[in-house]
Amino acid sequence: MPDSSYAAARWLPGAHLQTAWGTLARPRRAITTRREVLRTPDDDELIVDHSDVPGAAQRVVLLHGLEGSSNSVYVQGMMKLLRARGVSASAMNFRSCARDPLNLNRSIPNHAPRFYHSGETTDFDFLVGALRARAPEERLAAIGVSLGGNVLLKWLGEHAGQTDVERAAAISTPYDLSAGARHLERGMGRIYVSRFLRTLKIKAAAAAERFPAARERMDMDLAMRARTFWEFDEGATGPLHGFAGADDYYARCSSLGFVGAIDTPTLCISASDDPFLPESVLHQVGQRRSESVELVVTERGGHVGFVVGWPFRWQHWAEHRAVEWVSRRG
């Protein structure tokens, strides 16, 4: 359903300008954080960056998008909004995504023969458990963006009946991974894909070099010459993480198959002109979602854009809306 509180900035016409503006105009160090390295059950490291507010009654876990990190501009922006509300935040870096504090262009490698993907929910589950164990009195909520939104919605569907995460929000979620991958194979989509594949291929090559088991699982020739997400996921992501290939990975990990099971109050925000996903998928989400999921679809906004206001006085509406939603009680 539409939201009357949203009016896209007229000075940023088109989905691509909405999508790109934040990355171009916002700081990657908007807030000071405390870094924590958690040892995972499979003896790897999960790097979490915390924004702690003394005496806060609530903490919000933030999940970034593909090849993002806790330094992604939208994560930094929401941490700042949450701090202004007196709410603590914990930004989880997916494996291989945490940035070197001295060089934000350098990712910190992990120690296991894997990295992350759109359906990997075990690290988030582990983090929620760790946060709950250390502060049982603290209310927990979560916000996922893009890939992080898919992970969050999948986890919520997998854990129907859970009470640890009281409220959730997801922004620009790629609900159908197969449809999204195909959508990005044409037009301007190829530019986005090329940008992401550049760093994904580096990570796949590093995993193959460091871990013989990873090299044996992957089809490195296909992964290294990939020009589409499907080719990379067929050669690397799928087999590296135990899937038969790209199609199996997409079928088992798309959050479209989990939104009907969610019983946690959840806000989902998407734009009809999102260049990462065909609009038809949003209609399917509307049909399949449970009563606990509120779906807001705007006509404009691009992918994780949703810029409103005027030059020099603009803001990202979806981030404000998500933060307001998860900050509510009940």
Buried (B, 14 or more C-beta within 10 A) or exposed (E): EEBEEBEBBEEBEBBBBBBBBBEEEBEBEBBEBEEEEBEBEEEBBBBBBBBEBEEBEBBBBBBBBBBBBBBBBBBBBBBBBBBEBEBBBBBBBBBBBBBEEEEEEEBBBBEBBBBBBBBBBEBBBBBBEBBBEEEEEEBBBBBBBBBBBBBBBBBBBBBBEBEBBBBBBBBBBBBBBBBBBBBBBEEEBEEBBEEBBEBBBEBBBBBBEBBEEBBEBBBBEBBBEBEBBBBBBBBBBBBBBEBEBBBBBBBBBBBBBBBBBBBBBBBBBBBBBBBBBBBEBBEBBBEBBBEBBBBBBBEBBBBBBBBBEEEEEBBBBBBBBBBEBBBEEE
